[in-house]
């Protein structure tokens, strides 16, 4: 499966590189867009869930790295004040 990384900027200005085991993230997030924090988390949860399901369908097990990335996103969001997450770039 084609894995990818996506680069974000949290509301506090910190940057993070995130992982997806599938290009499906591009169906849910767009480069240059700002997303309210809660919406970003929800879209990430949806996209990484789909990506993990694709891994399960192909290999018979879900993607632990996608689940770990979602946990990091959820934890990062808990540390933020309300604001927007900016999607800076995709890296295939």
Secondary structure as UniProt FT lines:
FT   STRAND          4..9
FT   TURN            11..12
FT   STRAND          15..20
FT   HELIX           23..27
FT   TURN            31..32
FT   STRAND          34..36
FT   HELIX           37..59
FT   HELIX           64..78
FT   STRAND          84..91
//
